[in-house]
Amino acid sequence: MEQEEYTKEQIDWSYIEFVDNQDVLDLIEKKPGGVIALLDEACMFPKSTHETFAQKLYQTFQKHKRFVKPKLSRTDFAIAHYAGEVLYQSDQFLDKNKDYVVAEHQELLSASRCSFIAGLFPPPPEETSKSSKFSSIGARFKQQLQALMDTLNSTEPHYIRCVKPNNVLKPAIFENVNVMQQLRCGGVLEAIRISCAGYPTRRTFYEFLHRFGILAPDAIEGNCDEKAACKRILEKKGLIGFQIGKTKVFLRAGQMAELDARRTEVLSVAAKTIQGKIRTHIMRKKFVSLRKASVCFQAVWRGTLACKLYDRMRRQAASVKIQKNQRGHQARRSYKLQVSSVLVIQAALRAMAARNEFRHKKRSKAAVTIQARYRCHRAHSYHKKLKAAAIVAQCRWRGRIARKELRKLKMEARETGALKQAKDKLEKTVEELTWRVQLEKRMRTDLEEAKAQELSKFQSSMDALQAKLDETNAVLLKEREAAKKAIAEAPPVVKETEVIVQDTEKVHTLKAEVDELKTSLQSEKQRADELEKKRSEEAQANEEKQKKIEETEVKIRQFQDYLRRLEEKLSNVESENKVLRQQAVSVAPAKILSGRSKSNLQVSQLVVMFYPLFHLGQYIGNIHCFLIFAEECGKWSCIS
């Protein structure tokens, strides 16, 4: 390539002969008669072997000067390369040439997320995949080599030849024969010989003038030709052996370095001259400004000293007056401050003592109120529990007696047929029962009014207690509100139209229990007053108060659990009574109307049988029951 460029530039040059390896390259890769082409052709035939492939090579390249056939082998062959003969054994050429990756496998591996695997299996070009179905290892190697040569031809490569100094792989050992053989086989000696005989350095006219025009400025003055200017620069510097072509300047080895050294000297001298001039200018400018500044500074400083001296004398006279006035002012101010601070401390201490005493009294009173209300609530809940238990026992016992009487009525009803007498007696008993129901209603209304008044009083007291407890503890407020709601909310009133029979003795017992609770409440209040007098010390009062609050919280939770369990029990009793009522309604009507003359006693027993239901209705709320005896149809219906 260099010799072609010399010829193109038309410089004086004698052609240098060198060894060309083109015939070896044609032997290996030329189509259709190259070794790789014959190997691909043999791979396409299924019955071909390495022996037939070797025989085909012997027949094809029998007269080729680079191909050598060994004498003692039928499958080996040798090729005379530039460095020497290389012996090839064709035993596994066919198998290795067929060992290619399937196209589907190639696509799968090239699409891998691992960059290393995708780099090992790059996707094949589309032209090769479309042109032929069979693709051997030799053909792919030839394509890759051709792509590498195209890349090298499109660039300006610079090669670095690595030489192994010895075969034992140890440092500080240099084998001359081995190194010389590597250089000769690699073509380095031939390249050096051509490079020394030629012009290794070349530049265009523009580049040469742009870089080395400063060496001879007079040579490029005017509108002279670039070629003539380059020649004058080289002659002026005394260089010998250079050549000037049509567009470039060709230099021998070392001449470019000499020109760069002279250029560096010129640039260094010019740089030193410029630096000297600039430094001189800067120092003179600095000196003039410094002298002017020193004169101004001296004048200003002398005036400042005079002003400071006058100001110092005036301040000394003023400081004496200020010190005198300031000391008097400080003495008065400290005295007033002490007096005001003493007054403030006294007022704060007295107010703190008054607030502590008021807070202690307020908390003691609130604690006493809480204790009284809670004990009242505990007694009331205990009374309600006893009452509910008694009602349950009465219901079960009366239900048992009613069932026995019902069985007796059934037996007697089968034997008697006097329906008219039973009817008259039943009417009399119904009238008596209605009279008793009215009497019980009046008594019940009176009792409910008394209960409503007590509940209103209790509600007002609970409101006052809640206002006091808001200041002490927010958590206790929430729990007391829940307890107040649980107490204030009565179970839903179920109105049923049935005859209510209530014992008057329970009313009296209830009043007696209420009186007992009132007396116990008064006694508890007296005890609370005595405790309030005794708890005068602040530390003991705080500790006992905290304990009381915790106990009330626990008891309120227990009371809530007890109310919940009681509601569950009431619901169970109601369900049992409903079952009993349904059974009695389904069995009793026909049997009762067919009884004998003992109707009065039978009706009373029937009422006793249903008494647990009526008593349960009295406990839950007002229940109005009506018994309608139909004479014509002989049916007894219970309308709720």
Order of alpha helices (4+ residues) and beta strands (2+ residues): alpha-alpha-alpha-alpha-beta-beta-beta-alpha-alpha-alpha-alpha-alpha-alpha-alpha-beta-alpha-alpha-beta-beta-alpha-alpha-alpha-alpha-alpha-alpha-alpha-beta-beta
